[in-house]
């Protein structure tokens, strides 16, 4: 059984990636939302380059957080509806590892495209080029955290009435520390201050989320099926 676990995880991951390619509108919708939401801020704040540069860290991070929420309601919901979630649990793979595989698939189909789109959005907002590495490193850690916490929340509300309404109410407060640390690191990089401690705190948050979120998500999956 130990040797089958990696192959089963890869099979789930490959299945989710194929479904994502088949339904590419979800990924495209998240990326377009990210870019359009970021592009709307200059219209509201005005054309001042200095103001946009100062607000850019918060704009990028808030837009990424909201865009990552869009595909979460389908992370486990479609499997519960068509009965494939029961079949996944019958494979003998621990529910926490099933949840982890689907969280990884969510990051590959949502977090990674957002990471690639962050550069053009940051340039549009006038962000200095030397701060781009801090932006990308922070968003790499942050999008991973969003996928882990989002997957955990999606499993908790699985099968509940108005689960799509409850999902943002669970995810947004839990991801607030990642938003604060990520935007603070980027702001520090722009102003010439030390940005390392903020990224270290973001990394510590990710290190805590990696074991805890799949365990909580696995318990949610068992509760939804039972």
N, C-alpha and C positions, 0 to 999 in steps of 0.2 A: 504494500500500500504506500510505503514511503516513496518508492520510485515512481508511483503513478501520480503523486500530487503535482509535481512540476508540469507533467504533460496535461493533466486536467486543467490546471490554471491557464496554460497556454492555449488550450482548446477554447476555454471560455473567453479569453482575451481575443483570440482570432475571430470567434463568432461575433462578438460585439463590434469589432472593427469592420467586419463585413456588413453588418446591419447598419452601421454608421455611414459606410460608403453608399449603401443602397438608399438610405434616407439622408442624403447630404444636406437637405434643407435645414436640418436642426443645427448642424455645425456652421453653415453659412449664415443662418439667422443670428447666432450668437456673435459671430465676428462682425457682421454688419451692425448689430446693436451696439457693440463696443465702439466701433468707429463713429457711428452717428451720434451716440450719446456724448462722446468726447467732442465731436464737432459742434454740438449745440451750445456748449458752454461759452465759446467765444462770442456767440450771438447775444447771450444774456449778459456777459461780463463787459463787453465792449472790445474795441480793437486794440487796446493798449498792450504792446508786446511785453512790457515789464510786468503787468498784472497777470497776463496769461502764463508767463514763465514762473511766476511765484505760485500760481494756483495749479500748475501742471501736475505735480505729484499727486495731489488729492483727486484731480480730475481723472487721471489714468487709473488709479487704484479703485475709485468708486465705480467707474465704468466697467472695469474688469470684474469686480465683485458681482455687479448686477447682471452682466452678461453670462457669467458662469452659472447663475441660478436658472437660466432658461431651460436647459435640457434635463434638469434634475428630476422633474416629476415623472419622466419616462425611464429613469435609470433602472428601477425595479418594477414599475407599474405594468409595463407591457408583458413582462414575464409572469406576473401574478394573474393577469387577465387571461392569457392563453394557456396557462397551466405548465409552462416550461420551467417556472421556478420550482415546482414540486420535483420535476425531473432532475434539475440541478442538485437539489438537496439529496436526492436518492443516489447520486453518484458516489457517495461516501466521502466527498470532500467536505471538510469542516465549513460551516456557514460563514465563519469569519474570513476564510480564504476565498470563498465565492464572492463575498462582498469586496474584498481587496482587489480581486481581479477586475471587477466591474468598476471600481474606483479608478484603477489604472487606465482602463479603457475610456472612462469619462475624461481623464486628464489628456490622453492622447488625442481625443476627438474634439475637446473644447479648450482645455488649458493651453496646449501647445499652439493651436492656431491663434489664440489670444496673445500668447507670448510673441509670435511672429508679427502680429499686427500692431504691437505696442510701439515698435520703433517708428513707423510712419506717423502714428498718432502723436508721439512725443515730438517729432520734428515739426509737425503742423502747429503744435502749441508753443514752439520756440524753445524747447528744452536744450540746454547746452550739450554739445557732443561729448565732452568728458564725463558727464553723468550717465551716459547710456549704459555702460557696464553695470552700474549700481541698479539702474532700472530693470535690466534683464535678469540679474541675479535675484533681486528682490521679488520680481514677478514669478520667476521659476519656483522659488520657495513658496510664494503666496498662492499660486494656482494649485500647487500640490496640496496645500492646506485646505483650500476651498473644495477640491475634489474629495478629500478624506472626510471633512466635516459635512459637506453636502451629501455624500453617500450615506453617512451615518444618519443624518436627519431624514433622508428619503426613506430609509428602512423603518425608522420610528413611526412615520406617518403612513406607512404602507397599509392600504386597506381601510384607512380612516375616512370618514366623510369630510369633504372639503380639505383633503390632504394638500392640494395645491396652494390653498390659502395658508395652512399651518406651516408649510415648508419654509417660506421666507422668514416667518416669525421665529423659527428655530435657528436657521442658518445665520441670519444677520447679526444677532448678538454674539454668537460664538466666534464669528470671524472678525469681530471688531478689533481684537488685539493684532491680528495680522495686518489689517488695514492701517492701524496706527503705526506699527513698527515699519512697515514697508514704505508708507508715505514719509515718515520721519527720516528714514535712511536716505531717500531720494532728495528730500529737502536739504538735509545736511550736506549731501554731495554737491548740490547746486550753490550752497553758500560757503563752501570751503571748510566745513566743519568735519569732525570725525563721524563717519557713517558706519564703521565696523560694529559698534555695540548694538545698533538697531538690527543689523542683519544677523548678528549672533543670537539675539533674542528671537528673531523670526525663525532661525534654524532650530533653536530649542523648542519652540512651539511645534514645529514640524516633527521633531524627534519624539515629542510626547504624543502627537496625533497618530503617528504610524502604527503603534501597537494598540492604542486605545480605541480609535475610531472603527477599525474592522471588527474588533470584539463586540462593541456595542451594536454595530450594524448586523453582525451575525445573530445576536440575540433578537433584534428586530425582525429579521427574516424568519426565524423559527416561530416567533409569536404570530406573525402574519399568516403563516401557513397553517398553524394549529388552530 
